[in-house]
Amino acid sequence: MPTFTQQQLLRKRANGETVLADAPETPQTHVLSILIENHAGALNRVVNLFSARNLNLDSVSVGTTEDPTTSRLTVVTTGSRRQVRQAVRLVRQLLDVLALDEFAPGEPVVERELCLAKLAATAAERSGVLELARGLGASVVHADREAVTVELTGGASEIDAFIEVVSEHGLLEVARSGRLALHRQRHLAL
């Protein structure tokens, strides 16, 4: 077993790394808000850096901000703290990146995700399916003879719970937008 100095042990613990050589690092979910220039290739360069660090992107949401020359990219990834810190450091160095903010657990953040779900609903089942969906906070956006499509906006855990409940009642398809997140009290400055 390798021996570490006190400083190395403190750094490893602070980075969420294991101090035992054969113990795996604990992966954590990280949410990042990245302001990028709104032009072709900017998104691709950011996403490729995560791939180069062997980080999977659990969700990616991007759209134009109040300034049409700027886009906000919200990335949710799972990995060790060390992997994510390396990726963040490299992303900050990209010319297309204007600002980057990582949302720490427990910070005052507004997070939302959109879910579209198509539920099987024949004529006989339709009223029960509609009642269930509305009872869970979803609204109907389309209906035909075979199915009803509903939308729900909420936190990731609310969407997960919704999908779990409706999956027992003929869930046909699901599309999720991925998380969008903003700080409640401060803004990400350029």
N, C-alpha and C positions, 0 to 999 in steps of 0.2 A: 504494500500500500504506500502511495507517495506521501511524503510529509509536506505540509504547507506551512508557510509562515502565518503569523496571526493576521497580518494585513491581507494575505491571499484568502484566508478563510472568511474574513469579513467581506471582501469583495465578492467571493463566490456566493455567500449567503444573500448579500444585497441584490445580486443578479438572479437569484432563484436557482442557482446551479447547485448540483449535489457536491458534497465534499468527499464522497466515496467514489473511487475509480470505477466500480462496476455498477453503481446505482444510476438509473436513468433520471434525466431532468424532468420535472413536472411541467407538462404543457399547460399554458393558460390562454384564455381568450383575450385578445387585445383589440380595441376599437380606436381607429385613427381617423382624424379629419384632416384632409390635405387640400390646400388651395393650389390649383395649377392653372397655368395659362391655357386658355380655351383655343387650342389649335390641334391639327392632326398630328398624331404620334405622341402627344404628351401623356395620355393615359397609358399607352402601351409601354412607354419607358418606365413608368412607376410600377406597373404590374410585373414587368419582367424582373425588376430587382427583388421582389418577393419570391418569385420562382427561383432565381439564382441562389437565394438563401434557403432553399428547400422548405419554404413556407407555403401552405395551401391557403387560398383566400376563401373563407367561408361565405362572405358576401362582399360585393362591390356595387356601390351606388354612386352615380355621377350625374351631375346636372349643372346647368349654368346658374350662377349666383345673381345677385342684384346688379353686378357689373357684367355686361355681356362678353367681356374679354377674359373673364375668370370662371373656372368651374370648381365646384366643391366635390371632392372624391371622398366617400366614406368607405373605409376598408375594415372588415372584420377578419382577423386571422387567428389561428391557434398555433402556438409554438412556445418554446422556452423564452424566458425573458431576454437571454443573451442573443438568441437568433433575431428576435424582433428589434432589439436595440441596434444590432448591426444593420438590419434592413432600414431602420429609421434614419440612421446616420448617413447611409448611402442615398436614400431618397432626398434628404435635406440638401445634398450636394448637387442634385439635378438642376439645370438651368430653368426648366419648366416649372419647378416647384417654388411657390411664393411663400407658403407657410405650412407648418405641420403641427398638429396637436394630438396628443394621445390622451384618451379619456381613462382616468384611473378609476378602479372600482370604488364606489361610494361617493364620487363627485356628483354635484348637482347637475344632471344632464337630462335633456329631453330626448328620448329615443322613440322612434316610431318605425313601423314596417307595414307595408300594404300586402294583403293576401287576397287573391282571387281563388275561390274554390267552386268547382262544379260538382253539384250533388245530384244523384239519381233521384228523379221525382216523377213518377207516373201520375196520371190524373187522380188516382186513389190516394197516393202518398203525398201529393203536393201541399196540402194544408198543414200536415204534420211537419214536413221538411221546412216550410216557410216559418212556422211557429218556432221550431228549434233554432233556425238561423237567427231570427230576430231576437229570440231570448238570449242568445250568446253575443248580441251586439252587432251582428252583421246586417248589411242591407242588400236587397236584391238588385242586381244590375242587368240581368237577362233571364228570361224563362222561355222554354219551348216545351214540346210534348214529352220529351224524355228527361230533361234535366233543368235545374235551376242554378244559375251562377250568382254567387254572393261575394261581397267584398267586406273585409274587416281591416281596420287600422288599429294598431296597438303595439305594445312592446313585444319583443321576441317571445317571451314566456307566455303572453296572452295568445299569440298566434299559435304556438306549439300546443297549448291547451285546447284551443278551438279545433285544430286539426285532429287531435286525439279524440275529441268528443264526436265530431261529424264523421270520422272514419268508420265508426260503428253503424252509420246510417247511410251508406252508399256513396262514399266519396269517390268521384271519378278522376278528377284532376286537381292539381294545386299549382299555383304560380305565386312566388313570393318576390317582393321587390328587393329585399336586403335591407339592412338597417340604415336609417338616417339619424344623425345625432348632432345636437348643438348644446353648448354649455348654457345653463340657465342664467348665470350672472355675468359672464364676461364674453367678449367676442374675440374671434381669431383675427388678429390684426395682420395686415400685410407688411 
